[in-house]
């Protein structure tokens, strides 16, 4: 467990009584997600806040072995715990593929074929045009309706107290309410290298780091679970930020 304390006069804070559990970039790592849920349950058994929120920062699918199971776990968890689900660039890509089968080959480069396999499909290494169409049609048939609703209803960001939760980051110099979806889901260096005060403390993922990367204006909690086996949990309560 590691505690983070901003090295600045203003320390971001959540409203009294609220505790947030933030998780990013699960990427089909269902076993690690179950471990995180167990850690949250242990925390809640010891100290129950007035309101506990689960905030998921996107990229639930692709690369890892169990995308379908991951979505099942998230939906099931949301039935008993207040949850906010944000969109990642991988979910955006999936929605594009479902509308346009020609995008499937590009999705393969993003680990999309692991998602196809988790839904029981067996794509060839280089599917031709006909197979691409057939695979997308088969995915649409095999994807449960509640999974499709999950993907369709993802939010782009979440604001609570002094914290702004998003998948990739924000465009420096642009007010938070005017951020473009493309930047919220895809931005890297322009955001990561910025020392700008964004108006809120940004909690994000998208760019894998060896350990949670804490800066004066943001924290990156994507620790590359699909490659490292490490899925980071960030707990925020009041001014306290802890990672496990």
Protein Blocks (a to p, Z undefined) as FASTA:
>chain_A
ZZddddbfbdcdddehiacdddehklopaklmmmmmmmmmmmmmmoccfbdcdddebjjb
ghiamlmlmmmmmmmmmmmoccdddddfklmmmmmmmmomklmmmmmmnopmmmmmmnop
acdfbdcfklmmmmmmmmmmmmcfklmmmmmmpcfbdcehjbccdfklccehiafklpcf
klmmmgcklmmmpcbdehiacddehiacfbdcddfkbccfbeolmlnopacddddehjbc
cdZZ
